[in-house]
Amino acid sequence: MNYQTLFSGLVLLMFVVCVASRTVVLRRRGIRAMVFGETDKRDFILVAALLAIVYASVARSLGLPMWGVLLKPFWESAVPGWAGVGLCALSIVLLVLALISIGDSFRVGIDEKTSSQLMIGGMFAMSRNPIYLCVLIMLAGQFLIHRNIVITAAAVFFPLMIHRQILREEAFLKKQYGEEYASYCRKVRRYI
């Protein structure tokens, strides 16, 4: 059993559980947090990419069917994989901190129907997009663990899609919060 690939699957599961549980908690408070794809149906491309990452991450560990060439690691050294495990662990810790920081303002997607307070404290004082940054750190860890063509393609494609989403959210936030958001942008970087 390869503990690195097992851990990578657990990290993906923890990401889903963190986001889903936060969404459920907010729904119980009467807050609709899942608004993904309502402003642009092309957002669902991210879902397909995420499913490919998940499948490629767990296929090797669980012996699921997939063309072997797609899962074959580029190199056999385990050292980068352990660095990837560290990045994946870091991404989970940072995700939990970011979810705590964002509080009731957490949304999956752009919520044009609800106004909430601009989050500028906690993790958002260090990065305007700490949750997306956690996804990117996790993806880098997944690449170091798996080192295959599927994860490599995802490591190129997914950040581009995330950046597209960030630009869309920034345009919305500029319109929603005006100078307050502009001032925040001057103080805090987009990523790190």
Secondary structure as UniProt FT lines:
FT   HELIX           3..28
FT   TURN            29..30
FT   TURN            36..37
FT   HELIX           41..44
FT   HELIX           45..62
FT   HELIX           68..71
FT   HELIX           79..102
FT   HELIX           103..105
FT   HELIX           122..125
FT   HELIX           130..146
FT   HELIX           149..177
FT   HELIX           179..187
//
